[in-house]
């Protein structure tokens, strides 16, 4: 189990950074606006089989992703956006994602979060899970998303 945790979480973080073409370093750029988190949602959602960070600005974008969990969340897409952190398919229970914050800088969105796997001695069920966390924030647009995801081990 320790081997799984020591190889999977860093790999997930690396994949998230590579997928977005970012170094993942937030250095407090001028004009930074912290996104106010209005609500949190987390759970398991097979609509997110791949790890990634998503900015969703319409019901259509959410529908295309095939989310089961997040389609039930009340979002006023005219005035709000949804940020999603997905850890992708995991082989056991005991995984969790959490979004800690987000900053908007011009067309850039920096998303801070944590990815947590099961503890070394934690009993887990052998079932595929799809850990996901989402936050609702006031409406924003971004051309590039920079994930800054830490392992919470």
KOLSE-450891 format. One record per residue (C-alpha): z, x, y; residue number from 1; residue in three letters. Coordinates in nm, 2 decimals. Layout:
residues N
NODE, pz, px, py, num, residu
NODE, Z, X, Y, NUM, ALA
...
***
This chain:
residues 153
NODE, pz, px, py, num, residu
NODE, 0.00, 0.00, 0.00, 1, UNK
NODE, 0.08, 0.29, 0.24, 2, UNK
NODE, -0.26, 0.44, 0.17, 3, UNK
NODE, -0.42, 0.10, 0.26, 4, UNK
NODE, -0.22, 0.08, 0.59, 5, UNK
NODE, -0.29, 0.44, 0.69, 6, UNK
NODE, -0.66, 0.41, 0.63, 7, UNK
NODE, -0.74, 0.05, 0.72, 8, UNK
NODE, -0.57, 0.01, 1.06, 9, UNK
NODE, -0.72, 0.33, 1.22, 10, UNK
NODE, -1.06, 0.23, 1.07, 11, UNK
NODE, -1.03, -0.11, 1.23, 12, UNK
NODE, -0.94, 0.03, 1.57, 13, UNK
NODE, -1.23, 0.28, 1.54, 14, UNK
NODE, -1.47, 0.01, 1.45, 15, UNK
NODE, -1.36, -0.20, 1.74, 16, UNK
NODE, -1.41, 0.09, 1.98, 17, UNK
NODE, -1.74, 0.18, 1.83, 18, UNK
NODE, -1.87, -0.17, 1.83, 19, UNK
NODE, -1.81, -0.20, 2.21, 20, UNK
NODE, -1.94, 0.14, 2.29, 21, UNK
NODE, -1.62, 0.23, 2.47, 22, UNK
NODE, -1.38, 0.52, 2.48, 23, UNK
NODE, -1.11, 0.25, 2.51, 24, UNK
NODE, -0.93, 0.43, 2.78, 25, UNK
NODE, -0.80, 0.21, 3.07, 26, UNK
NODE, -0.72, 0.42, 3.37, 27, UNK
NODE, -0.63, 0.16, 3.63, 28, UNK
NODE, -0.96, 0.14, 3.81, 29, UNK
NODE, -0.96, 0.02, 4.17, 30, UNK
NODE, -1.01, -0.35, 4.21, 31, UNK
NODE, -0.84, -0.43, 3.88, 32, UNK
NODE, -0.74, -0.79, 3.83, 33, UNK
NODE, -0.49, -0.87, 3.55, 34, UNK
NODE, -0.60, -1.19, 3.37, 35, UNK
NODE, -0.32, -1.44, 3.36, 36, UNK
NODE, -0.26, -1.55, 3.00, 37, UNK
NODE, -0.23, -1.93, 3.00, 38, UNK
NODE, -0.17, -1.97, 2.63, 39, UNK
NODE, -0.18, -1.79, 2.30, 40, UNK
NODE, -0.31, -1.89, 1.96, 41, UNK
NODE, -0.29, -1.68, 1.64, 42, UNK
NODE, -0.35, -1.72, 1.27, 43, UNK
NODE, -0.62, -1.66, 1.01, 44, UNK
NODE, -0.98, -1.77, 1.07, 45, UNK
NODE, -1.26, -1.70, 0.82, 46, UNK
NODE, -1.50, -1.76, 1.11, 47, UNK
NODE, -1.42, -1.40, 1.21, 48, UNK
NODE, -1.51, -1.19, 0.89, 49, UNK
NODE, -1.58, -0.88, 1.11, 50, UNK
NODE, -1.34, -0.69, 1.34, 51, UNK
NODE, -1.41, -0.73, 1.71, 52, UNK
NODE, -1.31, -0.85, 2.05, 53, UNK
NODE, -1.49, -1.15, 2.20, 54, UNK
NODE, -1.51, -1.32, 2.54, 55, UNK
NODE, -1.60, -1.69, 2.49, 56, UNK
NODE, -1.71, -1.89, 2.79, 57, UNK
NODE, -1.85, -2.21, 2.64, 58, UNK
NODE, -1.80, -2.45, 2.35, 59, UNK
NODE, -2.15, -2.34, 2.22, 60, UNK
NODE, -2.04, -1.97, 2.20, 61, UNK
NODE, -1.73, -2.08, 2.01, 62, UNK
NODE, -1.94, -2.29, 1.78, 63, UNK
NODE, -2.19, -2.01, 1.70, 64, UNK
NODE, -1.90, -1.80, 1.58, 65, UNK
NODE, -1.80, -2.06, 1.32, 66, UNK
NODE, -1.43, -2.06, 1.40, 67, UNK
NODE, -1.22, -2.31, 1.22, 68, UNK
NODE, -0.89, -2.24, 1.39, 69, UNK
NODE, -1.01, -2.20, 1.75, 70, UNK
NODE, -1.23, -2.51, 1.78, 71, UNK
NODE, -0.91, -2.72, 1.79, 72, UNK
NODE, -0.78, -2.53, 2.09, 73, UNK
NODE, -0.80, -2.73, 2.42, 74, UNK
NODE, -1.00, -2.51, 2.66, 75, UNK
NODE, -1.16, -2.62, 2.99, 76, UNK
NODE, -1.46, -2.39, 2.97, 77, UNK
NODE, -1.56, -2.49, 3.33, 78, UNK
NODE, -1.25, -2.31, 3.46, 79, UNK
NODE, -1.12, -2.10, 3.16, 80, UNK
NODE, -1.23, -1.84, 2.92, 81, UNK
NODE, -1.11, -1.75, 2.57, 82, UNK
NODE, -1.05, -1.39, 2.46, 83, UNK
NODE, -1.04, -1.33, 2.09, 84, UNK
NODE, -0.91, -1.03, 1.89, 85, UNK
NODE, -1.02, -1.04, 1.52, 86, UNK
NODE, -0.91, -0.79, 1.26, 87, UNK
NODE, -1.18, -0.89, 1.02, 88, UNK
NODE, -1.14, -0.96, 0.65, 89, UNK
NODE, -0.81, -0.82, 0.50, 90, UNK
NODE, -0.73, -0.80, 0.13, 91, UNK
NODE, -0.37, -0.93, 0.15, 92, UNK
NODE, -0.13, -1.14, 0.35, 93, UNK
NODE, 0.10, -0.97, 0.60, 94, UNK
NODE, -0.17, -0.89, 0.87, 95, UNK
NODE, -0.14, -1.00, 1.23, 96, UNK
NODE, -0.32, -0.96, 1.56, 97, UNK
NODE, -0.18, -1.00, 1.91, 98, UNK
NODE, -0.33, -0.98, 2.26, 99, UNK
NODE, -0.08, -0.82, 2.50, 100, UNK
NODE, -0.29, -0.84, 2.81, 101, UNK
NODE, -0.63, -0.81, 2.98, 102, UNK
NODE, -0.77, -0.66, 3.30, 103, UNK
NODE, -1.09, -0.75, 3.47, 104, UNK
NODE, -1.27, -0.48, 3.67, 105, UNK
NODE, -1.60, -0.58, 3.81, 106, UNK
NODE, -1.81, -0.65, 3.50, 107, UNK
NODE, -1.57, -0.47, 3.27, 108, UNK
NODE, -1.30, -0.64, 3.06, 109, UNK
NODE, -1.02, -0.43, 2.92, 110, UNK
NODE, -0.83, -0.60, 2.64, 111, UNK
NODE, -0.49, -0.46, 2.52, 112, UNK
NODE, -0.36, -0.57, 2.18, 113, UNK
NODE, -0.19, -0.48, 1.86, 114, UNK
NODE, -0.31, -0.48, 1.50, 115, UNK
NODE, -0.03, -0.50, 1.24, 116, UNK
NODE, -0.05, -0.46, 0.87, 117, UNK
NODE, 0.21, -0.53, 0.61, 118, UNK
NODE, 0.50, -0.29, 0.59, 119, UNK
NODE, 0.51, -0.02, 0.32, 120, UNK
NODE, 0.77, -0.21, 0.11, 121, UNK
NODE, 0.67, -0.56, 0.21, 122, UNK
NODE, 0.57, -0.80, -0.06, 123, UNK
NODE, 0.23, -0.95, 0.01, 124, UNK
NODE, 0.01, -1.21, -0.15, 125, UNK
NODE, -0.33, -1.10, -0.29, 126, UNK
NODE, -0.55, -1.32, -0.08, 127, UNK
NODE, -0.83, -1.26, 0.17, 128, UNK
NODE, -0.70, -1.32, 0.52, 129, UNK
NODE, -0.88, -1.31, 0.86, 130, UNK
NODE, -0.62, -1.23, 1.12, 131, UNK
NODE, -0.71, -1.35, 1.47, 132, UNK
NODE, -0.54, -1.38, 1.80, 133, UNK
NODE, -0.68, -1.56, 2.11, 134, UNK
NODE, -0.57, -1.62, 2.46, 135, UNK
NODE, -0.68, -1.86, 2.73, 136, UNK
NODE, -0.73, -1.71, 3.07, 137, UNK
NODE, -0.88, -1.83, 3.40, 138, UNK
NODE, -1.26, -1.81, 3.40, 139, UNK
NODE, -1.41, -1.46, 3.40, 140, UNK
NODE, -1.73, -1.29, 3.31, 141, UNK
NODE, -1.79, -0.94, 3.18, 142, UNK
NODE, -2.09, -0.74, 3.08, 143, UNK
NODE, -1.88, -0.50, 2.86, 144, UNK
NODE, -1.56, -0.54, 2.67, 145, UNK
NODE, -1.33, -0.24, 2.62, 146, UNK
NODE, -1.08, -0.30, 2.34, 147, UNK
NODE, -0.76, -0.10, 2.35, 148, UNK
NODE, -0.59, -0.19, 2.02, 149, UNK
NODE, -0.29, -0.01, 1.89, 150, UNK
NODE, -0.15, 0.00, 1.54, 151, UNK
NODE, 0.19, -0.17, 1.52, 152, UNK
NODE, 0.32, 0.02, 1.22, 153, UNK
***
